[in-house]
Amino acid sequence: MPAPTRHPTLARAFGGKWALVTGASAGLGEQIALDLAASGANLVLTARRADRLEALADDIHSQYSVETRVIPADLSLPETPQQLYDATEAAGLPIDILINNAGFGFLGKFQTGTPEWDRQMVTVNCAAVVHLTHLFLPRMIERRRGFIMMLASAASFQPIPYMSTYAATKAFDRFLGEALDAEVRQYGIRVSSLCPGPTESEFGQVAGMNSSAFRRVQPAQPVVRCGLLDLAGGKPTSYPPGSGAFFFFLERFLPRTLVTRVLERGLRSAIPNRPE
Ligand SMILES: NC(=O)c1ccc[n+]([C@@H]2O[C@H](COP(=O)([O-])OP(=O)(O)OC[C@H]3O[C@@H](n4cnc5c(N)ncnc54)[C@H](OP(=O)(O)O)[C@@H]3O)[C@@H](O)[C@H]2O)c1
């Protein structure tokens, strides 16, 4: 992962604060952790792969003068958000920045996926996000400061055939984030939903995408930098490079059924051939 440099706006907003980054063991979460560390934020890093989190913490300590804590945890388990909250409270770490990043997808015909995979996707991408936000937001309101990032997606703007559950979870995240931002601005808290298009990470591999379906990807660094600047600047929705913001604008003038059917045609040839 390339080391980000300190940005003055990010340092002013985030420096000296504690951030909880979910899904910090890879991809966008790892890059977000590095960029926050470069801004002087202290970090609680969580994901399932403890070795990856420890390696990231070592990397951060070798480059930046910030504190880190590593808490390996599985967000597909319903008790995990409470355990994460209890661990930060017990350690006396005031979390002022909550990065709801952990998530994954699936590319393929709905019937070739499994109910268990989809259940875990909905739990990690949506239920855990709601639960963590419920736990950490009240303390932010008490302190009259805080930042919450929702990792939504370019997939949150329309239904996506062959990624139907995933796109629905991301629409959920964006709507939750945008509504919450309007609610909690009055307390000095900012909520921003980052909507990347295809971005370098392990996402494609986990979702079972072949390379042709995921050929043009953005590097994670500019995507993350844009998301953090928009979070610091109080933008409810963040459109990073490669997100296709212009198409989302155009789509407003087209019937959604038409857009969805066109997408279905485009994606049909890209889906993996799995037994039905
Ligand atoms: N890459 C893209 O093109 C793209 C585009 C738009 C939005 N996004 C969103 O960006 C977020 C990050 O994805 P990414 O692209 O960075 O993918 P990634 O490289 O696969 O990273 C996903 C992260 O989520 C964590 N995670 C997955 N399942 C988990 C679980 N059950 N419990 C705890 N942590 C879990 C993974 O850690 P462990 O496996 O170690 O648990 C990993 O750190 C996701 O919400 C995704 O929807 C990605």
The ligand as an SDF file (V2000), in Angstrom:
LIG
                    3D

 48 52  0  0  0  0  0  0  0  0999 V2000
  -13.4740   -2.1940   -4.1430 N   0  0  0  0  0  0  0  0  0  0  0  0
  -14.5290   -1.7020   -4.7320 C   0  0  0  0  0  0  0  0  0  0  0  0
  -14.6080   -1.6740   -5.9650 O   0  0  0  0  0  0  0  0  0  0  0  0
  -15.6420   -1.1050   -3.9180 C   0  0  0  0  0  0  0  0  0  0  0  0
  -16.5270   -0.2280   -4.5690 C   0  0  0  0  0  0  0  0  0  0  0  0
  -17.5530    0.3450   -3.8300 C   0  0  0  0  0  0  0  0  0  0  0  0
  -17.6940    0.0650   -2.4900 C   0  0  0  0  0  0  0  0  0  0  0  0
  -16.8370   -0.7910   -1.8800 N   0  0  0  0  0  0  0  0  0  0  0  0
  -17.0330   -1.0680   -0.4530 C   0  0  0  0  0  0  0  0  0  0  0  0
  -15.8140   -0.8330    0.2250 O   0  0  0  0  0  0  0  0  0  0  0  0
  -15.7970   -1.5890    1.4310 C   0  0  0  0  0  0  0  0  0  0  0  0
  -14.4380   -2.2540    1.5550 C   0  0  0  0  0  0  0  0  0  0  0  0
  -14.2940   -3.1950    0.5140 O   0  0  0  0  0  0  0  0  0  0  0  0
  -12.9230   -3.4040   -0.2730 P   0  0  0  0  0  0  0  0  0  0  0  0
  -13.1760   -3.0980   -1.6770 O   0  0  0  0  0  0  0  0  0  0  0  0
  -11.8210   -2.7570    0.4250 O   0  0  0  0  0  0  0  0  0  0  0  0
  -12.8230   -5.0030   -0.1780 O   0  0  0  0  0  0  0  0  0  0  0  0
  -11.7270   -5.9400    0.5250 P   0  0  0  0  0  0  0  0  0  0  0  0
  -10.3570   -5.5800    0.0650 O   0  0  0  0  0  0  0  0  0  0  0  0
  -12.2150   -7.3310    0.2960 O   0  0  0  0  0  0  0  0  0  0  0  0
  -11.8580   -5.5640    2.0750 O   0  0  0  0  0  0  0  0  0  0  0  0
  -13.0060   -5.9080    2.8040 C   0  0  0  0  0  0  0  0  0  0  0  0
  -12.7360   -5.7410    4.2890 C   0  0  0  0  0  0  0  0  0  0  0  0
  -13.9220   -6.1090    5.0070 O   0  0  0  0  0  0  0  0  0  0  0  0
  -13.5510   -7.0400    6.0160 C   0  0  0  0  0  0  0  0  0  0  0  0
  -14.6050   -7.9860    6.2880 N   0  0  0  0  0  0  0  0  0  0  0  0
  -15.2700   -8.7860    5.4050 C   0  0  0  0  0  0  0  0  0  0  0  0
  -16.1030   -9.6020    6.0690 N   0  0  0  0  0  0  0  0  0  0  0  0
  -15.9650   -9.3300    7.3950 C   0  0  0  0  0  0  0  0  0  0  0  0
  -16.5400   -9.8710    8.5740 C   0  0  0  0  0  0  0  0  0  0  0  0
  -17.4100  -10.8950    8.5480 N   0  0  0  0  0  0  0  0  0  0  0  0
  -16.1720   -9.3410    9.7600 N   0  0  0  0  0  0  0  0  0  0  0  0
  -15.2710   -8.3360    9.8300 C   0  0  0  0  0  0  0  0  0  0  0  0
  -14.6930   -7.7860    8.7460 N   0  0  0  0  0  0  0  0  0  0  0  0
  -15.0260   -8.2930    7.5320 C   0  0  0  0  0  0  0  0  0  0  0  0
  -12.3200   -7.7660    5.4550 C   0  0  0  0  0  0  0  0  0  0  0  0
  -11.5080   -8.2630    6.5190 O   0  0  0  0  0  0  0  0  0  0  0  0
  -11.3330   -9.7930    6.9500 P   0  0  0  0  0  0  0  0  0  0  0  0
  -11.5270  -10.6250    5.7320 O   0  0  0  0  0  0  0  0  0  0  0  0
   -9.9410   -9.8320    7.5120 O   0  0  0  0  0  0  0  0  0  0  0  0
  -12.3770  -10.0020    7.9840 O   0  0  0  0  0  0  0  0  0  0  0  0
  -11.5990   -6.6230    4.7570 C   0  0  0  0  0  0  0  0  0  0  0  0
  -10.7930   -5.9310    5.6610 O   0  0  0  0  0  0  0  0  0  0  0  0
  -16.9650   -2.5500    1.3440 C   0  0  0  0  0  0  0  0  0  0  0  0
  -18.0170   -2.0840    2.1610 O   0  0  0  0  0  0  0  0  0  0  0  0
  -17.3820   -2.5120   -0.1170 C   0  0  0  0  0  0  0  0  0  0  0  0
  -18.7500   -2.7450   -0.2840 O   0  0  0  0  0  0  0  0  0  0  0  0
  -15.8090   -1.3850   -2.5650 C   0  0  0  0  0  0  0  0  0  0  0  0
  1  2  1  0
  2  3  2  0
  2  4  1  0
  4  5  1  0
  4 48  2  0
  5  6  2  0
  6  7  1  0
  7  8  2  0
  8  9  1  0
  8 48  1  0
  9 10  1  0
  9 46  1  0
 10 11  1  0
 11 12  1  0
 11 44  1  0
 12 13  1  0
 13 14  1  0
 14 15  2  0
 14 16  1  0
 14 17  1  0
 17 18  1  0
 18 19  2  0
 18 20  1  0
 18 21  1  0
 21 22  1  0
 22 23  1  0
 23 24  1  0
 23 42  1  0
 24 25  1  0
 25 26  1  0
 25 36  1  0
 26 27  1  0
 26 35  1  0
 27 28  2  0
 28 29  1  0
 29 30  1  0
 29 35  2  0
 30 31  1  0
 30 32  2  0
 32 33  1  0
 33 34  2  0
 34 35  1  0
 36 37  1  0
 36 42  1  0
 37 38  1  0
 38 39  2  0
 38 40  1  0
 38 41  1  0
 42 43  1  0
 44 45  1  0
 44 46  1  0
 46 47  1  0
M  CHG  2   8   1  16  -1
M  END
$$$$
